[in-house]
Amino acid sequence: MATVTGPGQVKLTWTAHGGNAYYWVYYRDRTAKQTTFTRAAVPAQAPPSVQYLLAGGHVYEFAVTAANQAGESPKSPSVALRVK
């Protein structure tokens, strides 16, 4: 789930996996016609994750993966929303 939490900010929530998992957030700016996802610079240790410095009025699409020492999962179904 994604919710706008303030100007240029989005809060992402998901169901955590057990064990030693960490989470990569992927995003793209659909308004800017980005066709590929960019991985956030730092993984989240647990949900939720707040993404900052997003362009107001733009529609962003987000997906999350879980990762551990065995590797990274496929991306979750994506969610999209317009940032304030």
C-alpha positions as CSV (number, residue, x, y, z in Angstrom):
1,M,0.0,0.0,0.0
2,A,1.2,3.5,-0.7
3,T,-0.1,6.8,0.8
4,V,1.0,10.4,0.3
5,T,2.3,11.7,3.7
6,G,3.3,15.2,2.7
7,P,4.8,17.3,-0.1
8,G,7.2,15.1,-2.1
9,Q,6.7,12.1,0.3
10,V,5.2,8.7,0.0
11,K,4.9,6.0,2.7
12,L,5.0,2.4,1.5
13,T,3.7,-0.5,3.6
14,W,3.8,-4.2,3.0
15,T,3.7,-7.5,4.8
16,A,7.1,-8.4,6.2
17,H,8.7,-11.8,5.7
18,G,10.3,-13.6,8.6
19,G,14.0,-14.3,9.1
20,N,16.8,-12.0,8.1
21,A,15.0,-10.3,5.2
22,Y,15.6,-6.7,4.1
23,Y,13.6,-4.9,1.4
24,W,14.5,-3.0,-1.7
25,V,12.1,-0.3,-2.9
26,Y,11.9,0.3,-6.6
27,Y,10.3,3.3,-8.2
28,R,9.8,5.2,-11.5
29,D,8.3,8.5,-12.4
30,R,5.5,7.8,-14.9
31,T,4.8,11.5,-15.5
32,A,8.5,11.9,-16.6
33,K,7.9,8.8,-18.9
34,Q,10.5,6.7,-17.1
35,T,10.2,3.1,-18.4
36,T,12.5,1.3,-16.0
37,F,12.5,1.1,-12.2
38,T,15.3,2.6,-10.1
39,R,16.3,0.8,-6.9
40,A,16.5,3.0,-3.8
41,A,20.0,3.6,-2.6
42,V,19.5,2.0,0.8
43,P,17.4,-1.1,1.7
44,A,14.6,-0.9,4.3
45,Q,15.1,-3.2,7.2
46,A,11.3,-3.5,7.8
47,P,8.1,-1.9,6.6
48,P,7.1,0.9,6.4
49,S,9.5,2.9,4.2
50,V,9.1,6.6,3.4
51,Q,10.4,7.9,0.1
52,Y,11.4,11.5,0.0
53,L,12.3,14.2,-2.5
54,L,9.7,13.2,-5.1
55,A,8.4,15.7,-7.6
56,G,5.1,17.2,-6.6
57,G,2.2,16.5,-9.1
58,H,4.0,13.5,-10.6
59,V,2.6,10.0,-10.7
60,Y,5.1,7.5,-9.3
61,E,5.0,3.7,-9.5
62,F,6.5,1.6,-6.7
63,A,7.4,-2.1,-6.1
64,V,9.2,-3.9,-3.3
65,T,11.4,-7.0,-3.2
66,A,12.5,-9.0,-0.2
67,A,16.2,-10.1,0.0
68,N,18.5,-12.2,2.2
69,Q,21.7,-14.1,1.8
70,A,19.9,-16.5,-0.6
71,G,19.1,-13.7,-3.1
72,E,16.3,-11.3,-4.0
73,S,12.6,-12.1,-4.7
74,P,10.7,-11.0,-7.8
75,K,9.2,-7.5,-7.5
76,S,5.8,-7.2,-5.8
77,P,2.8,-6.0,-7.9
78,S,3.4,-2.3,-8.4
79,V,1.2,0.5,-7.0
80,A,1.0,4.0,-8.4
81,L,-0.1,7.3,-7.0
82,R,0.2,11.1,-7.6
83,V,2.5,12.9,-5.2
84,K,1.5,16.3,-3.7
